[in-house]
Amino acid sequence: MARKRIRWAPGAVADLEDICDFISRDSEYYAALFAKRIIAVVEIIPDFPLSGRIVPEYEDKNIRERIYKNYRIVYRLKDGFIEIAAICNSAKPLSEV
């Protein structure tokens, strides 16, 4: 099976930027480190796309998530690619994101 490409949904890009902006209020260093670590998790997804758990709110085998610290990295398995759909705090249900 060929390794699928990653595409970032505009909302997921905005999510990551917003989180990093918030963190950077206290530390530019930790904001950059957070972004690097989220991207590292995302880059592993194509190697093991089914390793993320199915998102409980949707119960759809093609909508999955990986967890990094207190954040959910939600992605969709699509034909030919994987879409990073959202990055959000795990304390909030996806319906509030």
Phi and psi in degrees as a GROMACS rama.xvg file:
@    title "Ramachandran Plot"
@    xaxis  label "Phi"
@    yaxis  label "Psi"
@TYPE xy
-72.8207  146.081  ALA-2
-70.1457  126.815  ARG-3
-80.0032  149.139  LYS-4
-77.9013  160.122  ARG-5
-105.587  135.147  ILE-6
-125.15  138.872  ARG-7
-98.7731  124.544  TRP-8
-68.2714  146.419  ALA-9
-54.1242  -36.4469  PRO-10
-64.7377  -36.9225  GLY-11
-68.591  -38.6639  ALA-12
-61.8347  -45.8419  VAL-13
-62.9109  -39.4831  ALA-14
-57.7923  -50.0127  ASP-15
-62.9287  -42.1482  LEU-16
-62.4324  -43.0942  GLU-17
-63.4239  -43.8623  ASP-18
-63.2357  -45.042  ILE-19
-65.371  -38.0236  CYS-20
-61.1297  -42.0317  ASP-21
-63.0679  -47.5517  PHE-22
-63.4915  -37.2125  ILE-23
-67.549  -15.4851  SER-24
-60.4883  -31.7997  ARG-25
-99.1788  -35.3892  ASP-26
-158.804  115.649  SER-27
-63.1979  -38.4387  GLU-28
-59.7286  -49.8211  TYR-29
-70.9528  -28.4316  TYR-30
-64.7827  -45.4764  ALA-31
-66.1647  -39.7435  ALA-32
-64.112  -42.1781  LEU-33
-59.7068  -47.9112  PHE-34
-58.9984  -44.3448  ALA-35
-59.9991  -42.1721  LYS-36
-72.0133  -37.1024  ARG-37
-63.0806  -45.2856  ILE-38
-63.0093  -36.8595  ILE-39
-62.4145  -41.5988  ALA-40
-63.9916  -44.4442  VAL-41
-61.2304  -41.3346  VAL-42
-66.3492  -20.2189  GLU-43
-82.7961  -24.9173  ILE-44
-52.2796  -45.0483  ILE-45
-61.4698  -25.8255  PRO-46
-71.5069  -33.7367  ASP-47
-138.603  65.6765  PHE-48
-62.4876  -26.2416  PRO-49
-91.282  2.64712  LEU-50
-75.386  -23.3656  SER-51
-72.2338  149.228  GLY-52
-76.9931  154.288  ARG-53
-67.8241  133.942  ILE-54
-67.0293  119.566  VAL-55
-59.1325  -33.6  PRO-56
-64.8798  -24.2539  GLU-57
-112.047  -27.0116  TYR-58
48.9494  43.1721  GLU-59
-117.426  124.823  ASP-60
-63.43  -14.4043  LYS-61
-96.5139  -2.10476  ASN-62
-115.099  111.703  ILE-63
-129.904  171.444  ARG-64
-146.95  150.3  GLU-65
-117.059  148.545  ARG-66
-109.015  134.263  ILE-67
-129.753  114.024  TYR-68
52.5915  -119.203  LYS-69
-97.9391  19.9353  ASN-70
-121.257  143.801  TYR-71
-102.802  129.105  ARG-72
-106.373  103.495  ILE-73
-94.552  131.409  VAL-74
-138.24  156.704  TYR-75
-115.272  135.716  ARG-76
-88.3914  119.095  LEU-77
-123.525  166.809  LYS-78
-62.8608  115.623  ASP-79
86.8607  -11.6384  GLY-80
-158.35  168.537  PHE-81
-116.904  127.529  ILE-82
-102.983  123.242  GLU-83
-79.1297  113.013  ILE-84
-92.826  -37.1723  ALA-85
-161.533  153.671  ALA-86
-131.338  117.997  ILE-87
-145.036  161.334  CYS-88
-66.2229  135.166  ASN-89
-70.3082  -13.2801  SER-90
-75.1036  -19.0474  ALA-91
-101.236  134.858  LYS-92
-65.2508  151.63  PRO-93
-60.4994  -27.4224  LEU-94
-64.0235  -20.6376  SER-95
-95.6415  0.244847  GLU-96
